[in-house]
Amino acid sequence: AEIMADPGYLHGVLRESAERVTPIADATVRLVKERMGIYVG
C-alpha cells in the first residue's frame, strides 16, 4: 500500500530495473539466435 501511494517511486524503480536488465536480455537473445543459426544483424 505504501509503494502504491507514491507512483513516482514505483515508476523510478521499474525504469531503473529495466535499464539494468535490458543489456543482459539483449546479450542472451543474441547468443540464443547465434546458437540457433538465426541471422544476427
C-alpha distance matrix in Angstrom:
0.0 3.8 5.5 5.2 6.4 9.2 10.8 13.9 12.7 11.5 14.8 16.7 15.7 16.6 19.8 20.9 20.4 22.5 25.1 25.5 25.9 28.0 31.2 30.9 30.4 33.3 35.5 34.7 35.5 38.7 39.8 39.3 41.3 44.0 44.3 44.5 47.1 45.1 46.1 43.9 44.6
3.8 0.0 3.8 5.4 5.1 7.1 9.7 12.0 10.3 10.2 13.7 14.9 14.1 15.8 18.7 19.3 19.4 21.8 23.9 24.2 25.2 27.4 30.4 30.3 30.2 33.0 35.1 34.7 35.7 38.6 39.8 39.7 41.6 44.2 44.7 45.2 47.6 45.6 46.3 43.9 44.4
5.5 3.8 0.0 3.8 5.3 5.6 7.1 9.3 7.3 6.5 10.2 11.4 10.5 12.1 14.9 15.7 15.8 18.0 20.2 20.7 21.6 23.7 26.8 26.8 26.6 29.3 31.5 31.2 32.1 35.0 36.3 36.2 38.1 40.6 41.3 41.7 44.0 42.0 42.6 40.1 40.6
5.2 5.4 3.8 0.0 3.8 5.3 5.8 9.2 8.7 7.3 10.1 12.5 12.2 12.9 15.6 17.3 17.3 18.9 21.4 22.4 23.0 24.6 28.0 28.1 27.5 30.0 32.6 32.2 32.7 35.7 37.2 36.9 38.5 41.3 42.0 42.1 44.4 42.1 42.7 40.4 40.8
6.4 5.1 5.3 3.8 0.0 3.8 6.2 9.0 9.0 9.2 11.8 13.6 14.0 15.3 17.6 19.0 19.7 21.4 23.4 24.6 25.7 27.2 30.4 30.9 30.5 32.9 35.4 35.3 35.8 38.6 40.3 40.1 41.7 44.4 45.2 45.4 47.6 45.3 45.7 43.3 43.5
9.2 7.1 5.6 5.3 3.8 0.0 3.8 5.4 5.5 6.7 8.9 10.2 11.2 12.9 14.6 15.9 17.1 18.9 20.5 21.8 23.3 24.7 27.8 28.5 28.4 30.5 33.0 33.2 33.8 36.4 38.2 38.3 39.8 42.3 43.4 43.8 45.7 43.4 43.6 41.0 40.9
10.8 9.7 7.1 5.8 6.2 3.8 0.0 3.8 5.4 5.1 6.1 8.5 9.9 10.5 12.1 14.2 15.3 16.4 18.2 20.0 21.2 22.2 25.4 26.3 25.9 27.8 30.6 30.8 31.1 33.7 35.7 35.7 36.9 39.6 40.8 40.9 42.8 40.3 40.4 37.9 37.8
13.9 12.0 9.3 9.2 9.0 5.4 3.8 0.0 3.8 5.5 5.2 6.1 8.7 9.9 10.4 12.2 14.2 15.3 16.4 18.3 20.1 20.9 23.9 25.2 25.1 26.8 29.5 30.1 30.5 32.8 34.9 35.3 36.4 38.8 40.3 40.7 42.3 39.8 39.7 36.9 36.5
12.7 10.3 7.3 8.7 9.0 5.5 5.4 3.8 0.0 3.8 5.5 5.1 6.2 8.7 9.9 10.6 12.3 14.2 15.4 16.6 18.5 20.0 22.8 23.6 23.9 25.9 28.3 28.8 29.6 32.0 33.7 34.2 35.7 38.0 39.2 39.9 41.7 39.4 39.5 36.6 36.5
11.5 10.2 6.5 7.3 9.2 6.7 5.1 5.5 3.8 0.0 3.8 5.4 5.2 6.2 8.6 10.0 10.6 12.3 14.3 15.5 16.6 18.1 21.3 21.8 21.6 23.9 26.4 26.5 27.2 29.8 31.5 31.7 33.1 35.7 36.7 37.2 39.2 36.9 37.2 34.5 34.7
14.8 13.7 10.2 10.1 11.8 8.9 6.1 5.2 5.5 3.8 0.0 3.8 5.5 5.1 6.0 8.6 9.8 10.5 12.2 14.2 15.4 16.2 19.4 20.5 20.2 21.9 24.7 25.2 25.5 27.9 30.0 30.2 31.3 33.8 35.2 35.6 37.3 34.8 34.8 32.1 32.0
16.7 14.9 11.4 12.5 13.6 10.2 8.5 6.1 5.1 5.4 3.8 0.0 3.8 5.4 5.1 6.1 8.5 9.9 10.6 12.3 14.3 15.4 18.1 19.4 19.7 21.4 23.8 24.7 25.4 27.5 29.4 30.1 31.4 33.5 35.0 35.8 37.3 35.0 34.8 31.9 31.7
15.7 14.1 10.5 12.2 14.0 11.2 9.9 8.7 6.2 5.2 5.5 3.8 0.0 3.8 5.5 5.2 6.1 8.6 9.9 10.6 12.3 14.1 16.9 17.5 17.9 20.1 22.2 22.7 23.8 26.1 27.6 28.3 29.9 32.0 33.2 34.0 35.9 33.9 34.0 31.1 31.3
16.6 15.8 12.1 12.9 15.3 12.9 10.5 9.9 8.7 6.2 5.1 5.4 3.8 0.0 3.8 5.5 5.1 6.1 8.6 9.9 10.6 11.9 15.2 15.8 15.5 17.7 20.2 20.4 21.1 23.6 25.4 25.7 27.1 29.5 30.7 31.2 33.1 30.9 31.1 28.4 28.7
19.8 18.7 14.9 15.6 17.6 14.6 12.1 10.4 9.9 8.6 6.0 5.1 5.5 3.8 0.0 3.8 5.4 5.2 6.2 8.7 10.1 10.6 13.5 15.0 15.0 16.4 19.1 20.0 20.5 22.5 24.7 25.3 26.4 28.6 30.2 30.9 32.3 30.0 29.8 26.8 26.7
20.9 19.3 15.7 17.3 19.0 15.9 14.2 12.2 10.6 10.0 8.6 6.1 5.2 5.5 3.8 0.0 3.8 5.5 5.1 6.2 8.8 10.1 12.4 13.6 14.5 16.1 18.2 19.3 20.4 22.2 24.0 25.1 26.4 28.3 29.8 30.9 32.4 30.4 30.1 27.0 27.0
20.4 19.4 15.8 17.3 19.7 17.1 15.3 14.2 12.3 10.6 9.8 8.5 6.1 5.1 5.4 3.8 0.0 3.8 5.4 5.1 6.2 8.5 11.1 11.4 12.0 14.3 16.2 16.7 18.0 20.2 21.6 22.4 24.1 26.1 27.3 28.3 30.2 28.3 28.5 25.6 26.0
22.5 21.8 18.0 18.9 21.4 18.9 16.4 15.3 14.2 12.3 10.5 9.9 8.6 6.1 5.2 5.5 3.8 0.0 3.8 5.4 5.3 5.8 9.1 10.1 9.9 11.7 14.3 14.9 15.6 17.7 19.6 20.3 21.6 23.7 25.2 25.9 27.6 25.4 25.5 22.6 22.9
25.1 23.9 20.2 21.4 23.4 20.5 18.2 16.4 15.4 14.3 12.2 10.6 9.9 8.6 6.2 5.1 5.4 3.8 0.0 3.8 5.7 5.6 7.6 9.7 10.5 11.4 13.6 15.2 16.1 17.5 19.5 20.9 21.9 23.6 25.4 26.5 27.8 25.7 25.3 22.0 21.9
25.5 24.2 20.7 22.4 24.6 21.8 20.0 18.3 16.6 15.5 14.2 12.3 10.6 9.9 8.7 6.2 5.1 5.4 3.8 0.0 3.8 5.9 6.9 7.7 9.6 11.2 12.5 13.8 15.5 17.0 18.3 19.9 21.5 22.9 24.3 25.8 27.3 25.7 25.6 22.3 22.7
25.9 25.2 21.6 23.0 25.7 23.3 21.2 20.1 18.5 16.6 15.4 14.3 12.3 10.6 10.1 8.8 6.2 5.3 5.7 3.8 0.0 3.8 5.7 5.2 6.2 8.6 10.1 10.6 12.3 14.3 15.5 16.6 18.4 20.1 21.2 22.5 24.3 22.7 23.0 20.0 20.9
28.0 27.4 23.7 24.6 27.2 24.7 22.2 20.9 20.0 18.1 16.2 15.4 14.1 11.9 10.6 10.1 8.5 5.8 5.6 5.9 3.8 0.0 3.8 5.4 5.1 6.0 8.6 9.8 10.5 12.1 14.2 15.3 16.4 18.2 19.9 21.0 22.3 20.3 20.2 17.1 17.6
31.2 30.4 26.8 28.0 30.4 27.8 25.4 23.9 22.8 21.3 19.4 18.1 16.9 15.2 13.5 12.4 11.1 9.1 7.6 6.9 5.7 3.8 0.0 3.8 5.5 5.0 6.2 8.6 9.9 10.5 12.3 14.3 15.3 16.4 18.4 20.0 20.9 19.3 18.9 15.6 16.0
30.9 30.3 26.8 28.1 30.9 28.5 26.3 25.2 23.6 21.8 20.5 19.4 17.5 15.8 15.0 13.6 11.4 10.1 9.7 7.7 5.2 5.4 3.8 0.0 3.8 5.5 5.2 6.3 8.7 10.0 10.7 12.4 14.4 15.5 16.7 18.5 20.0 18.9 19.2 16.2 17.5
30.4 30.2 26.6 27.5 30.5 28.4 25.9 25.1 23.9 21.6 20.2 19.7 17.9 15.5 15.0 14.5 12.0 9.9 10.5 9.6 6.2 5.1 5.5 3.8 0.0 3.8 5.4 5.0 6.2 8.5 9.9 10.5 12.2 14.2 15.3 16.4 18.2 16.7 17.3 14.6 16.2
33.3 33.0 29.3 30.0 32.9 30.5 27.8 26.8 25.9 23.9 21.9 21.4 20.1 17.7 16.4 16.1 14.3 11.7 11.4 11.2 8.6 6.0 5.0 5.5 3.8 0.0 3.8 5.4 5.2 6.1 8.6 10.0 10.6 12.3 14.3 15.3 16.4 14.5 14.5 11.4 12.6
35.5 35.1 31.5 32.6 35.4 33.0 30.6 29.5 28.3 26.4 24.7 23.8 22.2 20.2 19.1 18.2 16.2 14.3 13.6 12.5 10.1 8.6 6.2 5.2 5.4 3.8 0.0 3.8 5.5 5.1 6.2 8.6 9.9 10.5 12.3 14.2 15.2 14.2 14.3 11.3 12.9
34.7 34.7 31.2 32.2 35.3 33.2 30.8 30.1 28.8 26.5 25.2 24.7 22.7 20.4 20.0 19.3 16.7 14.9 15.2 13.8 10.6 9.8 8.6 6.3 5.0 5.4 3.8 0.0 3.8 5.4 5.1 6.2 8.6 9.9 10.6 12.3 14.2 13.5 14.6 12.2 14.7
35.5 35.7 32.1 32.7 35.8 33.8 31.1 30.5 29.6 27.2 25.5 25.4 23.8 21.1 20.5 20.4 18.0 15.6 16.1 15.5 12.3 10.5 9.9 8.7 6.2 5.2 5.5 3.8 0.0 3.8 5.4 5.1 6.1 8.6 9.9 10.5 12.1 10.6 11.7 9.7 12.3
38.7 38.6 35.0 35.7 38.6 36.4 33.7 32.8 32.0 29.8 27.9 27.5 26.1 23.6 22.5 22.2 20.2 17.7 17.5 17.0 14.3 12.1 10.5 10.0 8.5 6.1 5.1 5.4 3.8 0.0 3.8 5.5 5.2 6.2 8.7 9.9 10.5 9.2 9.4 6.8 9.4
39.8 39.8 36.3 37.2 40.3 38.2 35.7 34.9 33.7 31.5 30.0 29.4 27.6 25.4 24.7 24.0 21.6 19.6 19.5 18.3 15.5 14.2 12.3 10.7 9.9 8.6 6.2 5.1 5.4 3.8 0.0 3.8 5.4 5.1 6.2 8.6 9.8 9.9 11.1 9.2 12.3
39.3 39.7 36.2 36.9 40.1 38.3 35.7 35.3 34.2 31.7 30.2 30.1 28.3 25.7 25.3 25.1 22.4 20.3 20.9 19.9 16.6 15.3 14.3 12.4 10.5 10.0 8.6 6.2 5.1 5.5 3.8 0.0 3.8 5.4 5.1 6.1 8.6 8.5 10.8 10.0 13.5
41.3 41.6 38.1 38.5 41.7 39.8 36.9 36.4 35.7 33.1 31.3 31.4 29.9 27.1 26.4 26.4 24.1 21.6 21.9 21.5 18.4 16.4 15.3 14.4 12.2 10.6 9.9 8.6 6.1 5.2 5.4 3.8 0.0 3.8 5.4 5.0 6.0 4.9 7.1 6.8 10.5
44.0 44.2 40.6 41.3 44.4 42.3 39.6 38.8 38.0 35.7 33.8 33.5 32.0 29.5 28.6 28.3 26.1 23.7 23.6 22.9 20.1 18.2 16.4 15.5 14.2 12.3 10.5 9.9 8.6 6.2 5.1 5.4 3.8 0.0 3.8 5.4 5.1 5.9 7.2 6.8 10.5
44.3 44.7 41.3 42.0 45.2 43.4 40.8 40.3 39.2 36.7 35.2 35.0 33.2 30.7 30.2 29.8 27.3 25.2 25.4 24.3 21.2 19.9 18.4 16.7 15.3 14.3 12.3 10.6 9.9 8.7 6.2 5.1 5.4 3.8 0.0 3.8 5.5 7.7 10.2 10.5 14.2
44.5 45.2 41.7 42.1 45.4 43.8 40.9 40.7 39.9 37.2 35.6 35.8 34.0 31.2 30.9 30.9 28.3 25.9 26.5 25.8 22.5 21.0 20.0 18.5 16.4 15.3 14.2 12.3 10.5 9.9 8.6 6.1 5.0 5.4 3.8 0.0 3.8 5.5 9.0 10.4 14.2
47.1 47.6 44.0 44.4 47.6 45.7 42.8 42.3 41.7 39.2 37.3 37.3 35.9 33.1 32.3 32.4 30.2 27.6 27.8 27.3 24.3 22.3 20.9 20.0 18.2 16.4 15.2 14.2 12.1 10.5 9.8 8.6 6.0 5.1 5.5 3.8 0.0 3.8 6.4 8.6 12.1
45.1 45.6 42.0 42.1 45.3 43.4 40.3 39.8 39.4 36.9 34.8 35.0 33.9 30.9 30.0 30.4 28.3 25.4 25.7 25.7 22.7 20.3 19.3 18.9 16.7 14.5 14.2 13.5 10.6 9.2 9.9 8.5 4.9 5.9 7.7 5.5 3.8 0.0 3.8 6.3 9.6
46.1 46.3 42.6 42.7 45.7 43.6 40.4 39.7 39.5 37.2 34.8 34.8 34.0 31.1 29.8 30.1 28.5 25.5 25.3 25.6 23.0 20.2 18.9 19.2 17.3 14.5 14.3 14.6 11.7 9.4 11.1 10.8 7.1 7.2 10.2 9.0 6.4 3.8 0.0 3.8 6.3
43.9 43.9 40.1 40.4 43.3 41.0 37.9 36.9 36.6 34.5 32.1 31.9 31.1 28.4 26.8 27.0 25.6 22.6 22.0 22.3 20.0 17.1 15.6 16.2 14.6 11.4 11.3 12.2 9.7 6.8 9.2 10.0 6.8 6.8 10.5 10.4 8.6 6.3 3.8 0.0 3.8
44.6 44.4 40.6 40.8 43.5 40.9 37.8 36.5 36.5 34.7 32.0 31.7 31.3 28.7 26.7 27.0 26.0 22.9 21.9 22.7 20.9 17.6 16.0 17.5 16.2 12.6 12.9 14.7 12.3 9.4 12.3 13.5 10.5 10.5 14.2 14.2 12.1 9.6 6.3 3.8 0.0
